[in-house]
Amino acid sequence: MKAGWAAALVAVAVVGCSSQSPPQADLSHELAGRITVDAMYTHLRKFAEIAEANGGNRAQGTPGYDASLDYVSKLLKDKGFDVQTPEFDRLGPMQGGDPALVVDGTRYPVVQGSLLVQTQPGGLNAPTLHPVKLAGCTAADYGSKKMTGAIAVVDDTGCSVVVKQDTAVAQGAVGLLVVSTVKPSPTGLFTPGYYRQLKVPVGIIDKTTDTALLGTSAAVKLTLDGKSDLIKSRNLVAQTKTGSTSDVVMAGAHLDSIRGGPGINDNGTGVAALLETALQLGSSPAVHNAVRFAFWGGQETGLDGSTQYVRGLDAGQLADVALYLNFEMLGSTNAGYFTYDGDQSAATTAVKAVPEGSAGIERTLAGYLNLAGVRPADMPLSDTTDYTAFLAAGVPIGGTTTGSSQRKTEVQARLWGGKAGQPFDPNYHTPRDTVDNVDAHTLSIMGPAVAFAVGSYAMSIDGVNGVPSHDKRNRRAR
């Protein structure tokens, strides 16, 4: 944030200001004070035991994930919460297939992008055509070119692969090839859950293959024969029995790990802090606004849990969610102290459309961190975190993280200590993401910050750091 320390301190004082008198004026600080390192480490050690007993991980679709969900569920039920485990669809593993693109008798590699759509037996035989403007994001990009019966060939810029497909199909195309040499793929090309929206064969090719396409007018043969299915998985959701259900304060953390490690910092720490906040708050607190705790599945496989949850809310249910808080990786060993950039003060590219109220959430969290003795900084918003679907739906978002594979700068090292030029979490997405590689001091600051934010907005969503009231919310169905 660009605001100074004084402004951030004021922000803590004014959040929750309201014409109403909160039932517990000091709930935010009181709740934060109840979140101890020992309690959070109890949860972390349990997740480590679960991973060790289940092949070294707690990944979605494994017994380790199910055991992690059962552990969280039991603790919340014992505390009186009505626990729900709503199902969602996620993409299963790709089975078989030998994708290829044959141009003038020569076979070229192609990556299957339409994971739920295959070409017909024998492949798709059709000519290829490029739009006038290679992005292929709008009808105007195609000019007067007719794509009827052709495979459109576009580049990887400008819009998502879904938009590229929809535009090409509207022009008569029967398939799509995207030219891309970027690894990983450009941000925004493959949006969360993109594969559900692809209806024709879509492949990814490189520039060498594109050059071959430009040199022929003959039909090519596109074979995309890998097969994947949608399979059922579970989130976990628990809501307080008290507080307004028209102004739900929602807070979430992803419960799954990668398949290559136990996932204790990523994201056992976020889960431990959120779980302990729920246990200390209790199922029937004296609050103005209901609090809904969500423990997401499928984050590491494409944000499936949170994305499908938001898509499953009808217009009224979506409007009832006042804000969403997300917490991830709260104990990195080379830590930064980040709040998600709700006011876009650190944006270096085109500013995202951030829902009103997000800036106030950032000020609330930044103010607490300042009082806790660390100066916060912005974490740019991305499309790879569980707040993504809420953001796209128009829900104000915020949250904290201590960083993952990003490298700490010299300025950040002077501000927070640690090693410049090294990742915030050098154990990110490795088998070394263990209890021993969680920084207890960092967690002692970031864990209570979760409870402070939850307690603040459970008391009130009004004030200068509040979010729009129910009648002023602008939600966008996805």
C-alpha positions as CSV (number, residue, x, y, z in Angstrom):
1,M,0.0,0.0,0.0
2,K,1.1,3.6,-0.6
3,A,-0.7,4.9,2.4
4,G,1.5,5.7,5.4
5,W,1.7,4.1,8.7
6,A,-0.5,6.7,10.4
7,A,-3.3,6.1,7.9
8,A,-3.0,2.3,8.4
9,L,-3.3,2.7,12.2
10,V,-6.3,4.9,11.8
11,A,-7.8,2.2,9.6
12,V,-7.8,-0.3,12.5
13,A,-9.6,2.1,14.7
14,V,-12.4,3.0,12.3
15,V,-13.1,-0.4,10.8
16,G,-16.4,-1.6,12.2
17,C,-17.7,2.0,12.9
18,S,-21.4,1.9,12.5
19,S,-24.6,3.5,13.5
20,Q,-25.2,0.1,15.2
21,S,-23.5,-0.7,18.5
22,P,-21.7,-4.0,18.1
23,P,-22.5,-6.7,20.6
24,Q,-18.8,-7.2,21.4
25,A,-16.9,-4.0,20.6
26,D,-13.5,-5.6,21.1
27,L,-14.2,-8.9,19.3
28,S,-11.6,-8.3,16.6
29,H,-8.7,-7.8,19.1
30,E,-10.1,-10.4,21.6
31,L,-10.4,-13.0,18.9
32,A,-6.9,-12.3,17.5
33,G,-5.5,-12.7,21.0
34,R,-6.9,-16.2,21.3
35,I,-5.0,-17.5,18.2
36,T,-1.9,-19.1,19.6
37,V,1.1,-20.6,17.8
38,D,0.8,-23.8,19.8
39,A,-2.8,-24.3,18.7
40,M,-2.0,-23.7,15.1
41,Y,1.0,-26.1,15.3
42,T,-1.3,-28.8,16.7
43,H,-3.2,-28.6,13.4
44,L,0.0,-28.5,11.3
45,R,1.4,-31.6,13.0
46,K,-1.9,-33.4,12.4
47,F,-1.7,-32.5,8.7
48,A,1.9,-33.7,8.6
49,E,0.8,-37.0,10.2
50,I,-1.9,-37.4,7.7
51,A,0.4,-36.8,4.8
52,E,3.0,-39.3,6.1
53,A,0.3,-41.9,6.5
54,N,-1.0,-41.4,2.9
55,G,1.9,-41.4,0.5
56,G,3.5,-38.1,1.6
57,N,0.8,-35.8,0.4
58,R,-2.8,-34.5,1.0
59,A,-3.7,-33.9,-2.6
60,Q,-7.2,-33.6,-4.0
61,G,-8.6,-37.0,-4.8
62,T,-6.3,-38.9,-2.4
63,P,-7.0,-40.5,1.0
64,G,-4.7,-37.7,2.5
65,Y,-7.2,-35.1,1.3
66,D,-10.1,-37.0,2.7
67,A,-8.4,-37.5,6.0
68,S,-7.6,-33.7,6.2
69,L,-11.2,-32.9,5.5
70,D,-12.4,-35.3,8.1
71,Y,-10.1,-33.8,10.7
72,V,-11.4,-30.3,10.1
73,S,-14.9,-31.5,10.0
74,K,-14.8,-33.3,13.3
75,L,-13.3,-30.3,15.2
76,L,-15.9,-27.9,13.8
77,K,-18.8,-30.3,14.5
78,D,-17.5,-30.8,18.0
79,K,-17.7,-27.0,18.4
80,G,-21.3,-27.0,17.3
81,F,-21.0,-26.0,13.7
82,D,-23.3,-27.4,11.1
83,V,-20.7,-28.7,8.7
84,Q,-21.5,-29.1,5.0
85,T,-19.3,-30.9,2.4
86,P,-20.7,-29.8,-0.9
87,E,-19.5,-31.7,-4.0
88,F,-18.0,-30.1,-7.0
89,D,-16.7,-31.5,-10.3
90,R,-13.1,-31.5,-11.1
91,L,-11.1,-32.8,-14.0
92,G,-9.7,-36.3,-13.7
93,P,-6.4,-37.4,-15.2
94,M,-6.0,-37.5,-19.0
95,Q,-6.3,-41.1,-20.3
96,G,-4.4,-42.3,-23.4
97,G,-4.4,-40.3,-26.6
98,D,-1.8,-39.6,-29.3
99,P,-2.4,-35.9,-30.3
100,A,-0.9,-34.8,-33.5
101,L,-1.3,-32.3,-36.4
102,V,-0.4,-33.6,-39.9
103,V,0.5,-30.9,-42.4
104,D,1.3,-31.9,-46.0
105,G,2.1,-35.4,-44.8
106,T,4.4,-34.2,-42.0
107,R,3.5,-34.9,-38.4
108,Y,3.8,-32.0,-35.9
109,P,3.3,-32.0,-32.1
110,V,0.1,-30.4,-30.6
111,V,-1.1,-30.1,-27.0
112,Q,-4.7,-30.9,-26.4
113,G,-6.4,-27.9,-24.9
114,S,-10.0,-29.1,-25.0
115,L,-9.6,-31.6,-22.3
116,L,-13.2,-32.8,-22.4
117,V,-13.6,-32.6,-26.2
118,Q,-11.9,-35.0,-28.6
119,T,-11.8,-35.0,-32.4
120,Q,-14.0,-37.6,-34.2
121,P,-12.4,-41.0,-34.9
122,G,-9.9,-40.5,-37.7
123,G,-9.3,-36.9,-36.7
124,L,-10.6,-33.6,-37.9
125,N,-9.7,-32.9,-41.6
126,A,-10.1,-29.2,-42.5
127,P,-8.2,-26.2,-43.9
128,T,-6.6,-23.7,-41.5
129,L,-7.1,-20.0,-41.7
130,H,-5.6,-17.1,-39.7
131,P,-7.7,-14.0,-38.7
132,V,-6.6,-10.6,-39.9
133,K,-5.6,-9.7,-36.4
134,L,-4.0,-12.8,-34.9
135,A,-5.5,-12.4,-31.4
136,G,-8.9,-13.5,-32.7
137,C,-10.7,-12.0,-29.7
138,T,-13.5,-10.2,-31.6
139,A,-15.4,-10.5,-34.9
140,A,-13.5,-7.5,-36.1
141,D,-10.3,-9.4,-35.8
142,Y,-11.5,-11.7,-38.6
143,G,-12.4,-8.8,-40.9
144,S,-14.1,-10.2,-44.0
145,K,-12.5,-13.6,-43.8
146,K,-15.0,-16.5,-43.7
147,M,-14.0,-19.3,-41.4
148,T,-16.8,-21.7,-42.3
149,G,-15.6,-25.3,-42.0
150,A,-12.0,-24.2,-41.2
151,I,-9.8,-24.5,-38.2
152,A,-8.9,-21.0,-36.9
153,V,-5.3,-20.3,-36.0
154,V,-4.8,-17.5,-33.5
155,D,-2.0,-16.3,-31.2
156,D,-2.0,-16.4,-27.3
157,T,-2.5,-12.7,-26.7
158,G,-5.5,-10.4,-25.9
159,C,-8.1,-12.7,-24.3
160,S,-8.8,-16.2,-22.9
161,V,-8.9,-19.3,-25.0
162,V,-12.6,-19.5,-24.3
163,V,-13.2,-16.1,-25.9
164,K,-10.9,-17.1,-28.8
165,Q,-13.0,-20.2,-29.3
166,D,-16.3,-18.5,-29.0
167,T,-15.3,-15.8,-31.5
168,A,-13.9,-18.4,-34.0
169,V,-17.0,-20.6,-33.8
170,A,-19.3,-17.6,-34.3
171,Q,-17.4,-17.1,-37.6
172,G,-18.0,-20.7,-38.6
173,A,-14.8,-22.4,-37.4
174,V,-14.9,-26.1,-36.5
175,G,-11.7,-26.1,-34.4
176,L,-9.1,-23.8,-33.0
177,L,-5.3,-23.8,-32.8
178,V,-3.5,-21.4,-30.5
179,V,0.1,-20.6,-31.3
180,S,2.1,-20.3,-28.0
181,T,5.7,-20.8,-27.0
182,V,5.3,-19.4,-23.5
183,K,5.8,-21.8,-20.6
184,P,3.9,-21.5,-18.4
185,S,1.1,-20.2,-20.6
186,P,0.4,-16.4,-20.6
187,T,-1.7,-15.2,-17.7
188,G,-5.3,-15.0,-18.7
189,L,-5.1,-17.5,-21.6
190,F,-6.3,-20.5,-19.5
191,T,-8.8,-19.1,-17.0
192,P,-10.0,-21.3,-14.1
193,G,-12.3,-24.0,-15.4
194,Y,-11.7,-23.0,-19.0
195,Y,-12.0,-26.6,-20.2
196,R,-15.6,-26.7,-19.2
197,Q,-16.4,-24.0,-21.8
198,L,-14.6,-25.4,-24.8
199,K,-17.0,-27.1,-27.2
200,V,-14.8,-27.8,-30.3
201,P,-11.4,-29.4,-30.6
202,V,-8.7,-26.9,-29.4
203,G,-5.0,-27.5,-29.7
204,I,-1.8,-25.6,-28.7
205,I,1.0,-25.4,-31.3
206,D,4.4,-23.8,-31.6
207,K,5.7,-21.3,-34.1
208,T,7.4,-23.9,-36.2
209,T,4.1,-25.7,-36.7
210,D,2.4,-22.4,-37.5
211,T,5.0,-21.7,-40.2
212,A,4.1,-25.0,-41.8
213,L,0.4,-24.0,-41.7
214,L,1.2,-20.7,-43.4
215,G,2.9,-22.6,-46.2
216,T,-0.1,-24.6,-47.3
217,S,-3.7,-24.2,-48.4
218,A,-4.4,-27.9,-48.2
219,A,-6.5,-29.4,-45.4
220,V,-4.7,-30.6,-42.4
221,K,-5.5,-33.5,-40.1
222,L,-5.9,-32.6,-36.4
223,T,-6.1,-35.5,-33.9
224,L,-6.9,-34.8,-30.3
225,D,-7.9,-38.1,-28.8
226,G,-7.0,-37.9,-25.1
227,K,-9.9,-38.4,-22.8
228,S,-10.6,-37.0,-19.4
229,D,-13.7,-37.0,-17.2
230,L,-15.2,-34.8,-14.5
231,I,-15.1,-36.5,-11.2
232,K,-16.7,-35.6,-7.8
233,S,-14.8,-33.9,-5.0
234,R,-15.7,-32.0,-1.9
235,N,-15.3,-28.6,-0.2
236,L,-16.0,-28.1,3.5
237,V,-18.2,-25.2,4.5
238,A,-19.4,-24.2,8.1
239,Q,-21.4,-21.1,9.0
240,T,-22.1,-19.6,12.4
241,K,-25.7,-20.0,13.6
242,T,-25.9,-16.3,14.6
243,G,-25.5,-13.1,12.7
244,S,-27.2,-11.7,9.6
245,T,-27.4,-14.2,6.8
246,S,-27.9,-11.3,4.4
247,D,-24.4,-10.0,5.2
248,V,-22.3,-13.1,5.3
249,V,-18.6,-12.6,6.0
250,M,-16.9,-15.4,4.1
251,A,-13.3,-16.6,4.8
252,G,-11.5,-19.4,3.1
253,A,-8.3,-21.3,2.7
254,H,-7.4,-24.2,0.4
255,L,-7.2,-27.6,2.1
256,D,-5.4,-29.7,-0.6
257,S,-1.7,-30.0,-1.1
258,I,0.2,-30.8,-4.3
259,R,0.9,-34.5,-5.0
260,G,4.6,-34.0,-4.5
261,G,4.6,-32.9,-0.9
262,P,2.7,-32.6,2.4
263,G,1.7,-29.0,1.9
264,I,2.2,-27.7,5.4
265,N,3.0,-24.1,4.6
266,D,1.0,-24.4,1.4
267,N,-1.6,-24.4,2.7
268,G,-1.7,-26.0,6.1
269,T,-0.8,-22.7,7.7
270,G,-3.8,-20.9,6.1
271,V,-6.1,-23.8,7.1
272,A,-4.7,-23.9,10.7
273,A,-5.2,-20.1,11.2
274,L,-8.7,-20.2,9.7
275,L,-9.7,-23.3,11.6
276,E,-8.4,-22.0,14.9
277,T,-10.3,-18.7,14.3
278,A,-13.5,-20.7,13.8
279,L,-12.9,-22.8,16.9
280,Q,-12.2,-19.7,19.0
281,L,-15.1,-17.8,17.6
282,G,-17.5,-20.6,18.1
283,S,-20.7,-21.6,16.3
284,S,-23.0,-19.1,18.0
285,P,-21.1,-15.9,18.7
286,A,-22.7,-12.6,19.6
287,V,-22.0,-11.0,16.2
288,H,-24.0,-8.8,13.8
289,N,-23.0,-10.8,10.6
290,A,-22.9,-14.5,10.0
291,V,-19.4,-15.9,9.3
292,R,-19.0,-18.7,6.8
293,F,-15.7,-20.6,6.8
294,A,-14.7,-22.5,3.7
295,F,-12.0,-25.0,3.2
296,W,-11.5,-25.5,-0.5
297,G,-10.6,-28.6,-2.5
298,G,-9.1,-28.6,-5.9
299,Q,-7.0,-25.4,-5.6
300,E,-3.8,-27.0,-6.7
301,T,-5.6,-28.5,-9.7
302,G,-7.1,-25.3,-11.1
303,L,-9.2,-23.6,-8.4
304,D,-12.0,-26.0,-9.0
305,G,-13.4,-26.0,-5.5
306,S,-13.9,-22.3,-5.0
307,T,-14.8,-21.6,-8.7
308,Q,-17.5,-24.2,-8.7
309,Y,-18.8,-23.1,-5.3
310,V,-19.3,-19.5,-6.6
311,R,-20.9,-20.7,-9.8
312,G,-23.3,-22.7,-7.8
313,L,-24.7,-19.7,-5.9
314,D,-27.9,-18.2,-7.3
315,A,-28.3,-14.5,-7.6
316,G,-29.7,-14.1,-4.1
317,Q,-27.1,-16.3,-2.4
318,L,-24.3,-14.4,-4.2
319,A,-25.7,-11.0,-3.1
320,D,-25.8,-12.3,0.5
321,V,-22.0,-12.7,0.6
322,A,-20.8,-9.3,1.8
323,L,-17.0,-10.0,1.3
324,Y,-14.5,-12.8,0.9
325,L,-11.2,-13.2,2.8
326,N,-8.5,-15.6,1.6
327,F,-5.5,-16.8,3.5
328,E,-2.7,-18.8,2.0
329,M,0.9,-19.6,3.0
330,L,1.2,-17.8,6.4
331,G,4.5,-19.2,7.6
332,S,7.1,-18.8,4.9
333,T,10.7,-19.0,6.2
334,N,12.0,-16.0,4.1
335,A,8.7,-14.2,4.7
336,G,7.1,-11.1,3.3
337,Y,4.1,-9.6,4.9
338,F,1.6,-9.1,2.2
339,T,-2.0,-8.0,1.9
340,Y,-3.8,-8.5,-1.4
341,D,-3.8,-5.3,-3.4
342,G,-7.4,-4.3,-3.0
343,D,-6.8,-0.6,-3.8
344,Q,-4.5,-1.4,-6.8
345,S,-2.0,1.1,-5.5
346,A,0.9,-1.2,-6.7
347,A,-0.5,-2.1,-10.1
348,T,2.1,-1.8,-12.8
349,T,-0.2,-2.9,-15.7
350,A,-3.8,-2.2,-16.6
351,V,-5.8,-1.9,-13.3
352,K,-8.2,-4.8,-12.7
353,A,-11.8,-4.1,-12.0
354,V,-11.7,-4.6,-8.3
355,P,-15.1,-4.6,-6.4
356,E,-15.8,-1.7,-4.1
357,G,-14.8,-2.5,-0.6
358,S,-11.7,-4.4,-1.4
359,A,-9.5,-1.4,-0.7
360,G,-11.1,-1.1,2.8
361,I,-10.3,-4.8,3.5
362,E,-6.7,-4.2,2.6
363,R,-6.6,-1.2,5.0
364,T,-8.0,-3.3,7.8
365,L,-5.4,-6.0,7.4
366,A,-2.6,-3.6,6.8
367,G,-3.5,-1.7,9.9
368,Y,-3.4,-4.8,12.0
369,L,0.0,-5.9,10.7
370,N,1.4,-2.4,11.4
371,L,0.2,-2.7,15.0
372,A,1.7,-6.2,15.1
373,G,5.1,-4.6,14.3
374,V,5.5,-5.4,10.6
375,R,5.1,-3.1,7.7
376,P,2.9,-4.7,5.1
377,A,3.2,-4.5,1.3
378,D,0.9,-5.2,-1.6
379,M,0.6,-8.6,-3.3
380,P,-0.6,-8.1,-6.8
381,L,-3.9,-9.8,-7.6
382,S,-3.8,-12.8,-9.8
383,D,-6.1,-15.5,-11.4
384,T,-4.4,-18.4,-9.5
385,T,-5.8,-17.9,-6.0
386,D,-9.2,-18.9,-4.5
387,Y,-10.4,-15.3,-4.4
388,T,-10.5,-15.3,-8.2
389,A,-14.1,-16.5,-8.7
390,F,-15.3,-14.1,-6.0
391,L,-13.5,-11.2,-7.6
392,A,-15.0,-12.0,-11.0
393,A,-18.4,-12.2,-9.4
394,G,-18.1,-8.7,-7.9
395,V,-17.6,-9.7,-4.3
396,P,-15.1,-7.5,-2.4
397,I,-12.0,-9.5,-1.6
398,G,-8.9,-9.4,0.6
399,G,-6.5,-11.5,2.5
400,T,-2.9,-12.2,3.4
401,T,0.1,-14.3,2.4
402,T,3.8,-14.4,3.2
403,G,4.8,-15.3,-0.3
404,S,5.8,-18.4,-2.3
405,S,8.2,-18.8,-5.2
406,Q,8.6,-15.0,-5.8
407,R,12.0,-13.7,-4.9
408,K,12.6,-11.2,-2.1
409,T,14.0,-7.9,-3.3
410,E,16.8,-6.0,-1.6
411,V,14.3,-3.4,-0.4
412,Q,12.1,-6.1,1.1
413,A,15.0,-7.7,2.8
414,R,15.8,-4.4,4.4
415,L,12.2,-4.0,5.5
416,W,11.6,-7.5,6.8
417,G,15.0,-9.2,7.1
418,G,15.7,-12.5,5.4
419,K,17.6,-13.2,2.2
420,A,17.3,-11.0,-0.9
421,G,17.3,-12.8,-4.2
422,Q,15.8,-16.0,-2.6
423,P,12.2,-17.2,-2.7
424,F,9.9,-16.2,0.2
425,D,9.3,-19.9,0.6
426,P,12.3,-21.9,-0.8
427,N,10.3,-25.1,0.0
428,Y,7.3,-24.2,-2.0
429,H,5.8,-27.1,-4.0
430,T,8.4,-29.6,-2.8
431,P,8.6,-32.5,-0.4
432,R,10.4,-30.1,2.0
433,D,7.2,-28.2,2.7
434,T,7.1,-29.7,6.2
435,V,6.4,-28.6,9.8
436,D,10.1,-28.0,10.3
437,N,10.0,-25.5,7.4
438,V,7.3,-23.2,8.8
439,D,8.5,-20.1,10.5
440,A,6.8,-19.9,13.9
441,H,7.4,-16.1,14.4
442,T,5.8,-15.3,11.1
443,L,2.8,-17.5,11.8
444,S,2.4,-15.8,15.2
445,I,1.8,-12.6,13.4
446,M,-0.2,-13.8,10.4
447,G,-2.4,-16.2,12.2
448,P,-4.0,-13.7,14.6
449,A,-4.4,-11.3,11.6
450,V,-6.9,-13.8,10.2
451,A,-8.9,-13.7,13.4
452,F,-8.7,-9.9,13.5
453,A,-10.2,-9.5,10.0
454,V,-12.9,-12.1,10.6
455,G,-13.8,-10.5,14.0
456,S,-13.8,-7.0,12.6
457,Y,-16.3,-7.7,9.8
458,A,-18.4,-10.1,11.9
459,M,-19.0,-7.0,14.1
460,S,-19.8,-4.6,11.2
461,I,-19.4,-4.2,7.5
462,D,-20.0,-0.5,7.8
463,G,-17.5,2.4,8.2
464,V,-14.7,3.7,6.0
465,N,-13.2,0.3,5.7
466,G,-16.5,-1.4,5.2
467,V,-18.1,-2.9,2.1
468,P,-21.4,-2.0,0.3
469,S,-24.6,-2.7,2.0
470,H,-26.9,-5.4,0.6
471,D,-29.0,-3.0,-1.5
472,K,-25.8,-1.5,-3.2
473,R,-24.1,-4.7,-4.1
474,N,-23.2,-5.3,-7.8
475,R,-22.8,-9.0,-8.4
476,R,-22.0,-10.7,-11.7
477,A,-23.3,-14.2,-12.3
478,R,-20.6,-16.5,-13.7
